[in-house]
Each structure stands twice: as C-alpha cells, then as structure tokens.
Amino acid sequence: MTNMLKGSPQEQAEILMQALPHMLRYDESIIVVKYGGHAMGDEEVARRFAKDMVLLEQSGVNPVVVHGGGPQIGAMLKKLGIKSEFASGLRITDRATVEIVEMVLAGSINKNLVGYINAEGGRAIGLCGKDGNMVTARKVTDSDVDLGFVGEPDKVDTTVLDQVLGRELIPVLAPVAMGADGETYNVNADTFAGAIAGALGAKRLLFLTDVPGVLDKDKQLIKELKVDDIRRLIADGTITGGMIPKVETCIYALEQGVEGVVILDGQTPHAVLVELLTDGGAGTLITR
C-alpha cells in the first residue's frame, strides 16, 4: 500500500489510520465491482484499476470483478463487416454476433484484465457465466423486437466462486451465459453483476461508470439515496435518460440481497479505494 501513498511518512501514517476503520468494516467481505464504460479502453486507467483490486485483496477484502465490453464488441463487429443494431438499449444479437460477443468478452477483454491484475502482483482468474454453470440465462422477451441471443440471469450457482474466494484469487467474470436450451446468451453486464452480487451476499456492488454518480437538478452529486428516493427522483424528472436503467439495476441488486450499491466515476483515480476506504466516499450510495 505504501507505494500508492504520497507525502511524508507522517502524512502516509495519517492516511493509513483514517483507512483502518474502513478496512476493518470490509474485512473478509465480498465486494463486486462492475468495470465498464469508456474507461476500459484506456490502458493507464485499466492498470490503475488492477492495482486497486490487488490492494483490496491484500487488505482482506474479497473483490469480484464483472466487466462489460460494448465498445470493443462494436469495433470487432465493424472490423468483420457485421452490422449491429440496438433496441431498448440492448444489442440485437444473432448467431453470428453472439459468437463475436463471446470471443471478445470471454476472450480478449477478460484475459487482458486478468493480465493487468497479475502484472500488479495479484492472482486473477478469468471466468464467464458458462464456467461451472455459474449463471444460467433465459432469453429476454419483454422487448418490442426479437433481440436474438440476449439473455438475463435466471439462476446463479456460486459453487465455482465459493472455491475461489478467500484463496488470494480475484475472479474476473465475463457476462456470457448458457441458457437451459443449450444456447449461448449475451447478458447485460450490469444485470449480470447484480445477480452475482446478490447470490454472493455482497456487502457492496460498485458500478464504475462515466459519471460521478446520481446528480440533482443543479448537477450536484447526491451522496446517499434510498429506493423510495430513486422512484421519487425518476417521477419528478431529476433522474433521466441512461441513468434510469442504471438505478433500476441498483434496485434489482438490492432486491437480490446486496447490502449497498454505489454508482461512481471509474475514470477518477482510485475511485474504488476512495469510496471504500475514506470517510467521504466517491459516488452515490444506494441502500434499501
């Protein structure tokens, strides 16, 4: 930890003393981190994120990383000349597209992130929802159009994760899952993270996004919200656009059994550490 602290030895000691109560609070707890957004394409941000995950693990926390990869999937589809369309914010995924989705998510992105964590001294293990039947998906059918092989979590089996957590290993999960019908499904990474966090009884689920958190009408960060507050802010137009599905996923995660969900800016240096190990936090904490 000391190589991440700046200032004199006394200032470093003061930082550690401030962090200690928070470290004790999260000792041996499971923290699920959804890593996505445009920050994923920045190597420096990725390495900084990896370093933070290693520090958490070495501090006695059990981090579980779930990653997305929409921009990278889009780039690969374009490179291969496969047309991609969206409906209801979800990528319409035919059989050719789902093969690319699996290749990019469970392949290149997953293993790159595993490599970054290992390079920082951690021991990451890359998995997807198919491994050990971790996540069984069902086809999304509540859209106006047929989305193809787009799924949502139906069942979560934590057997594999139970074997990994607490053994100085950091699981890195790609949101690809098998359906009961034997087909492969592309699962929204936020929803996947919520299902995993709920099944593990996570103390926190952190959504690293491209915004500081939930903002009020004056564009100021709201530090804490209850579920009832969210519904009120949607009704009065404070929460709009792409933030609505994000907070709805937070509510879903809380309903699955997560203690608290945080929306924070993944491009802010060490945002995860600031949120978990300081008094002020870094984003918007949402609780039941």
C-alpha positions in Angstrom: 0.0 0.0 0.0 2.8 2.4 0.8 3.9 2.8 -2.8 0.5 4.3 -3.5 0.7 6.9 -0.7 2.1 10.4 -1.3 3.7 12.8 1.2 5.9 12.5 4.3 6.0 9.3 6.4 3.7 11.1 9.0 1.2 12.0 6.3 1.2 8.5 5.0 0.7 7.1 8.5 -2.3 9.5 8.9 -3.9 8.2 5.7 -3.5 4.6 6.9 -5.0 5.5 10.2 -8.0 7.1 8.5 -8.4 4.0 6.3 -8.1 1.4 9.1 -11.7 1.5 10.4 -13.0 1.1 6.8 -10.6 -1.8 6.1 -11.9 -3.5 9.3 -15.5 -2.9 8.2 -14.9 -4.7 4.9 -12.5 -7.4 6.2 -13.4 -10.7 4.5 -16.4 -9.1 2.9 -17.3 -9.6 -0.8 -17.2 -6.5 -3.0 -18.4 -6.9 -6.5 -17.1 -4.3 -9.0 -18.7 -3.8 -12.4 -15.9 -2.4 -14.6 -17.1 -0.9 -17.8 -17.7 2.3 -19.8 -15.2 4.1 -21.9 -12.6 3.8 -19.2 -12.0 0.2 -20.3 -10.3 1.4 -23.4 -7.6 3.4 -21.5 -4.6 1.3 -20.6 -3.5 3.6 -17.8 -6.9 3.5 -16.2 -7.0 -0.3 -16.6 -3.6 -0.7 -14.8 -4.7 1.7 -12.1 -7.9 -0.3 -11.6 -5.9 -3.5 -11.5 -3.7 -2.1 -8.8 -6.7 -1.1 -6.7 -8.2 -4.6 -7.0 -4.8 -6.1 -5.8 -4.7 -3.7 -2.9 -8.2 -4.6 -1.8 -7.5 -8.3 -1.9 -4.3 -7.8 0.1 -6.3 -5.7 2.6 -8.5 -8.7 3.4 -11.4 -7.8 1.0 -12.7 -10.4 -1.5 -13.1 -8.5 -4.8 -15.1 -9.9 -7.7 -14.8 -8.1 -11.0 -17.5 -8.2 -13.6 -16.6 -6.4 -16.9 -18.5 -5.2 -19.9 -17.2 -4.5 -23.4 -19.8 -2.9 -25.6 -17.4 -0.5 -27.5 -14.9 -3.4 -28.1 -17.6 -5.7 -29.4 -18.8 -2.9 -31.7 -15.3 -2.3 -33.0 -14.8 -6.0 -33.7 -18.2 -6.3 -35.5 -17.4 -3.3 -37.6 -14.0 -4.8 -38.5 -15.6 -8.0 -39.6 -18.3 -6.2 -41.5 -21.2 -7.5 -39.3 -24.0 -4.9 -39.0 -25.1 -4.3 -35.4 -28.4 -2.7 -34.3 -29.8 -1.8 -30.9 -33.4 -1.9 -29.5 -34.4 -0.8 -25.9 -30.7 -0.1 -25.3 -29.7 -3.7 -25.9 -27.7 -5.1 -28.9 -29.7 -7.3 -31.2 -27.6 -10.4 -31.2 -28.0 -13.0 -33.9 -26.0 -16.2 -34.1 -23.0 -14.6 -35.9 -23.0 -11.7 -33.4 -23.1 -13.9 -30.3 -20.0 -15.7 -31.4 -18.2 -12.4 -31.7 -19.6 -11.3 -28.3 -18.3 -14.4 -26.6 -14.9 -14.2 -28.3 -14.4 -10.5 -27.3 -15.9 -10.7 -23.7 -14.7 -14.1 -22.6 -11.6 -13.9 -24.7 -9.6 -10.7 -25.3 -11.1 -8.4 -22.7 -11.3 -10.9 -20.0 -7.7 -12.1 -20.4 -6.3 -8.6 -20.8 -7.9 -7.6 -17.5 -6.6 -10.8 -15.8 -3.1 -9.9 -17.2 -3.2 -6.4 -15.8 -4.2 -7.7 -12.3 -1.5 -10.4 -12.4 1.1 -7.8 -13.5 0.3 -5.7 -10.4 1.1 -8.7 -8.1 -2.4 -10.2 -7.9 -3.6 -13.6 -8.9 -6.6 -13.2 -11.1 -8.6 -16.0 -12.7 -10.8 -15.3 -15.8 -14.2 -16.9 -16.0 -17.6 -16.4 -17.7 -21.1 -17.3 -16.7 -20.8 -20.7 -18.5 -18.0 -21.9 -16.2 -19.4 -24.4 -13.7 -22.9 -23.4 -14.8 -22.3 -20.2 -12.8 -25.1 -18.3 -14.5 -28.0 -19.8 -16.4 -29.6 -17.3 -18.6 -33.1 -17.0 -20.0 -33.9 -15.2 -23.3 -35.1 -11.6 -22.9 -38.6 -11.5 -24.3 -40.0 -8.2 -22.9 -38.8 -6.1 -25.9 -40.8 -4.8 -28.8 -38.5 -6.7 -31.2 -36.8 -10.1 -31.1 -33.3 -9.4 -29.6 -32.0 -12.8 -30.6 -29.4 -14.3 -28.2 -29.8 -11.6 -25.5 -30.4 -13.1 -22.1 -30.9 -12.2 -18.4 -29.8 -14.1 -15.3 -32.2 -16.9 -14.4 -30.2 -18.9 -11.9 -26.8 -18.3 -10.2 -24.7 -21.2 -8.9 -21.8 -19.9 -6.7 -20.0 -23.2 -6.4 -17.0 -22.1 -8.5 -16.8 -18.7 -6.9 -17.0 -20.3 -3.4 -14.0 -22.3 -4.3 -12.0 -19.2 -5.5 -12.9 -16.5 -2.9 -10.8 -16.4 0.2 -7.8 -18.1 -1.5 -6.0 -14.9 -2.6 -7.6 -15.2 -6.1 -9.5 -12.4 -7.8 -12.3 -13.7 -10.1 -12.8 -11.7 -13.3 -16.2 -12.5 -14.9 -17.4 -12.0 -18.5 -21.2 -11.7 -18.8 -21.7 -14.6 -21.2 -24.0 -17.4 -20.1 -25.6 -20.6 -21.2 -29.4 -21.0 -21.4 -31.3 -24.0 -20.3 -31.9 -24.5 -24.0 -28.1 -25.0 -24.6 -27.7 -21.7 -26.4 -25.1 -19.0 -25.6 -26.5 -15.7 -24.4 -25.1 -12.2 -24.3 -26.1 -10.8 -20.8 -26.1 -7.1 -19.9 -23.0 -6.7 -17.6 -24.8 -4.5 -15.1 -27.6 -7.1 -14.6 -25.0 -9.9 -14.5 -23.1 -8.1 -11.8 -26.3 -7.5 -9.8 -27.2 -11.2 -10.0 -23.7 -12.3 -9.0 -23.5 -9.8 -6.1 -26.9 -10.9 -4.8 -26.1 -14.6 -4.9 -22.8 -14.0 -3.1 -24.5 -11.7 -0.5 -22.0 -9.0 -1.3 -21.6 -6.1 1.1 -21.1 -3.7 -1.8 -21.7 -3.6 -5.5 -19.8 -0.8 -7.2 -20.8 0.3 -10.7 -17.9 2.1 -12.3 -19.4 4.4 -14.9 -18.6 7.6 -16.9 -20.4 9.9 -14.5 -19.7 10.9 -10.8 -23.0 9.3 -9.6 -26.6 10.4 -9.4 -26.9 14.2 -9.8 -29.6 16.5 -8.5 -31.2 19.2 -10.8 -28.3 21.5 -10.1 -25.9 18.8 -11.3 -24.5 18.3 -7.8 -23.7 14.8 -6.6 -26.2 13.1 -4.3 -24.2 11.1 -1.8 -26.9 8.8 -0.5 -30.3 7.5 -1.7 -32.9 5.0 -0.6 -35.0 3.1 -3.0 -38.0 5.3 -2.4 -35.9 8.4 -3.1 -35.0 6.9 -6.5 -38.6 6.4 -7.5 -39.4 9.9 -6.5 -36.5 11.4 -8.5 -37.5 9.5 -11.6 -41.0 10.7 -11.2 -40.0 14.4 -10.9 -37.5 14.2 -13.8 -34.3 14.5 -11.8 -33.1 11.1 -12.9 -33.5 10.8 -16.7 -32.0 9.1 -19.7 -29.4 6.4 -19.3 -29.3 6.8 -15.5 -32.8 5.3 -15.2 -31.8 1.7 -16.2 -28.6 2.1 -14.1 -30.6 2.9 -10.9 -33.2 0.3 -11.8 -30.3 -2.3 -11.9 -29.2 -1.0 -8.5 -32.7 -1.6 -7.1 -32.6 -5.1 -8.7 -29.3 -5.8 -7.0 -30.6 -4.7 -3.6 -33.7 -7.0 -4.1 -31.3 -9.9 -4.8 -29.7 -9.3 -1.3 -26.8 -6.8 -1.8 -26.3 -4.6 1.2 -25.4 -1.4 -0.7 -24.9 -0.3 -4.3 -22.7 2.6 -5.4 -22.6 4.4 -8.7 -19.2 6.2 -9.2 -16.9 7.5 -11.9 -14.5 4.8 -13.0 -12.2 7.4 -14.6 -11.5 9.1 -11.3 -8.1 7.9 -10.0 -8.5 5.2 -7.3 -12.3 5.8 -7.1 -12.9 2.3 -5.6 -10.4 3.0 -2.8 -11.8 6.4 -2.1 -15.3 5.0 -1.9 -14.5 2.1 0.4 -11.6 3.4 2.5 -12.3 7.1 3.2 -15.0 8.9 5.2 -16.2 11.0 2.2 -16.7 8.2 -0.4 -16.6 8.8 -4.1 -20.1 8.3 -5.6 -23.8 7.8 -4.8 -24.6 5.0 -2.2 -28.0 3.4 -2.7 -29.5 1.2 0.1 -32.9 -0.4 0.8 
